[in-house]
Amino acid sequence: MTIDFNKGDGLVPVVIQDDQTLEVLMLGYMNEEAWNKTQAENKVTFYSRSKNRLWTKGEESGNFLEVVSSHIDCDNDTLLIKVHPAGPTCHTGSRSCFNTEYNQNFLLKLEAIVKSRFDFPTEESYVNRLRSKGINKIAQKVGEEAVETVIAALNETEHDFINESSDLLFHLIVLLREKGLSLKDIAKNLEGRHQ
């Protein structure tokens, strides 16, 4: 990757995105030294314009941004870095520096939560109890929730329809995980059909 640090007087803007949820977490700036340190340590380091020094995100809070992948834009002067955040990204304690009403990609976060329940099962986990009954029961729950969603769409309130749709999506995510698949697989398939 050849980054053009000359266009911005030695600095390039860097968009930080959560690799799992795709939520934009923050914007910072890097000079070449910060970029090299980020690559070497696999933790995002910025150049602080106010302090005129390198600054590794999390150096005080412990909420580091572990690099998953880096991408450059078509003009070679802006970076997108996908990360696994080790806690809240914003100094205010929020998950993102951008004050959005809700996590627009919560379905991807929910998928990560379901994966965690698969990887680290506990007795109190509904996902674990459902899995213990086998794939037939999981598939049956998806069917039941689909029927309840249709009934709510035709005969019940908008609130009921939203609740039933939420149950359907949740159980579908569990079934996908049971089959070793993810929402990413579905998105790729839908994108392929769209073309």
N, C-alpha and C positions, 0 to 999 in steps of 0.2 A: 504494500500500500504506500503510495507516494502522496504525502500530505503537503499542500502548498501553504506553508506558514507565512509566506511573504505578503499575501493579500491583506491580511489583518494586522499588519505591524508585528508579526511574530506570534499572533494568537489565532486559534480557530475555535469556533463555538462547538460544544459537545453536548448532544442530547443524550440523556441517560434514560433508558427504558428497562422496565422489569421484564426479564426474559420469560417468566411464566405467565404474567397477566397482560403483558404488552402495554401497561400503563406508563405514561411518561412521568418520570420521577423528578427530574430537575434539568437545568441547563447550566453549564459551566464553561470555562475556557481552558485551553491547554496551549502551552508553548511546546517546542520540540523536546525540551528536557522533561516536562511533565508526561508527554506521550511516551518517551523512552522508559521512564520510571513505571508508568502504568503497565507497559508491556512486560517489563522485567519482574514486577511483583504481582501481577495479575489482580491488582487493586487499583481502583480509579484514583488518579492524582491529578489535580487541577493546578492551574496557575492563578493565584489570588490576585486580582487587579487592585484590590484595596490594600492588601498587605505587601504586595510586590514580592511574593515568594511562592514556592511550591506548597501545596496543601493537599494531603491525602484525606479524602472523605472518610470520616470515622476515626481520625487520629486522636480525637479527644473523647468522642462518645462510644467508640467501639462499633459503630454502625457502618462498617466498611461496605463498599460496593465491589463484590467479586465479579470480575470480567468473565462473561460467557462468550461474547463475540463482538467484533468491531467492524463497522462498515463506514465507507466513505461516500460522500455524495458525488454527483456527476461532475462537479467543478473542482473536486479534490480540496475543498476548503471548509468542510463541515463534517464532523464525525457523529455517528450514532453508535453508542456502546450499550449493548444489552448486558444486564447484570443480574446477579442474585444479591438482593440487599440483605444485610445482616441485621436489619431492624428498620425503624423509621428512617426515611431519607432526610426529611426536613429538620432543621434545628429546633422547630417548634414542637416536634414529636409526631407530626403527621407523616403518613406513609409517603406523601408526595409534597413537593414544594408548590404545586399548583392546587389551589383550593377548589376542587371539583365537588359537585353535589354527592357523588357516589363513585365507586370504582366501576368505570364503564365496562371493564372486562372481568367482572366478578365471576362469570361462568368459568373462566380459565383459572381463577383463584380457587373456586369450588372444586374444579377438577384436581388441582394440586392437593387440596384437603382430602379428597376421596383417595387419591394415590397414597397419601400419608397414612390414612386409615388401613389401606391394604398392606403397606410396608410395615406398620407398627400397630397391629391390632390390639385392642383392649376390650374387656368384657362389656363396658358401658357404651361402646360404639354401636350405633344402629347399623352402620355399614358392615361391621364385623358380624353382628347377629344375622343380618340378611345373607351375607356370604356363606355363613355356616350352614344355611339351608340349601345351598347349591344354585347352579346357574338356572335351573328350571324355575325356581322361586323368584329369582331376580327378574327373569324374562316375564314371568307372570305379573309381577308388580308393574312393569312397564306397560303391559297390556291393560291392567286395571286402571292405571293412571291415565292412559290414553282415552279409555272409555269415559272416565269421570271428567276429563277435559272437554270431550265432545258434549256431554250432557250439560256441563256448566256453560259452554258457549251457546247452547241452544235455549236453555231454560233458567239460568241462574244469573246472579249479579256479576258485574265486571270484577268485583273483589273476589268472588268465588272462582271465576274463570282464571284470574291471575294466580290464585293459590293452587288450583289444579294443574295449571301449566307449569308452575314451579315444581310441583311434585313430579310431574312427568319428566321434566328436564333433569332433575336430580337423579331419578332412578335410571334414566337413559345413560347418564354419565357413569353410574355404578356398573351398568351392564357393559358399556364400552370398555371400562377398565378390566372387568372380569374376562372379557374377550381379548385383552392385551392391546386394545386400541385406544385412541384419544380423539378429542374434538379436532385436533390438527388433521387427523386422517379424514374426518368428515369434511372439514373445510377444504382440504386439497381436492377431494372428490367433487364437491360442489363447484369449486373453481374450475375444475376440468370440464365439468358438464356445461358450465356457462360459456366456455369458449366455443 
